[in-house]
Amino acid sequence: MTPFFSVIIPTYNQCDLLKKAIQSVEKQTFTNYEVIVIDNNSSDGTGEFLEKKTNLIYKKINNNGIIAKSRNLGIELAKGQWISFLDSDDIWFEDKLAKTFDKIKKNNFDVICNDEWIINSSNKEIKIWSYGPYEKDFYKKLILFGNRNSTSATSVKKVFLLNNSIKFNEKNDFVTAEDYEFFLNIALNNGVFHYINIPLGVHLFHNKSETAKLGKLFEV
C-alpha cells in the first residue's frame, strides 16, 4: 500500500529523545504512513537502535550541521502524498495524523499545521503555541510578522513541493531559519495554508536544540 503520509525525522545524537519521537508515531491511530529517519552520523547508539527497527527507512548522512540537507533527503525518499515533519526531540499525540487526514479530506490546501504544547526543559515552563492564521497576501504577512508555522506540527502536499521545486535552503546562512524560508517559498508560490487550532503534539526546548540556542525566531 502506498503511504498517505511520509514522516521525516532528522536526528543527531539524541537517541533517547528519538525513541520517544518514533514511539509517538507508532502509536498513531491513523496507520497509513511511512517513517524516514535521517541520521547525521550520530555516535550515541542511534545507529544501532535504528538498525534494529524494521518498520522504518533509515539513512545515514553527513550534513555538516545543516539540518536542511537531512530534510531534503527525506523528501527525496518519500513515497507518501503528504510530507509530515517531526524533529527527533518532539512528539505527537496519537490522533495527530488522524485529525490531519480528516482535514485534508474535507478541504483543499497545500500546508496544514496544528498547535503544540511547548515545554522548556531549563525553566520547566509549559504553554500552548497557536500558529496561523492564514490570511490574504500571506507571503507579505509572513515577511512582516514572521513565521506562523512549526516544522514538527506541519504537513505539506508533496506534489506542491515538486511542482514548484521547493526545498529547504542548504546554505550556512540559513541554519535555524531554513524552515521559515521554506514556508515563505510555499506562500510565494500561492500555497494555501490551513491551521488546526488544537495542540496535537509537544515541542521540547532544551540546551541542544538549535532553536533554543538562537532564541525565539518568531512570536505567536
JOWO-V623403 format. One record per helix or strand of 3 or more residues. SS is the DSSP state (h for helix, s for strand). FROM is the first residue (numbers start at 1). LEN is the number of residues. If there is no record, write none. Layout:
# JOWO-V623403
((SS FROM LEN) (SS FROM LEN))
This chain:
# JOWO-V623403
((s 5 7) (h 15 12) (s 33 7) (h 46 6) (s 57 4) (h 67 11) (s 82 4) (h 96 11) (s 111 10) (s 126 4) (h 138 8) (h 151 3) (s 154 4) (h 158 6) (h 172 3) (h 178 11) (s 193 13) (h 210 5))
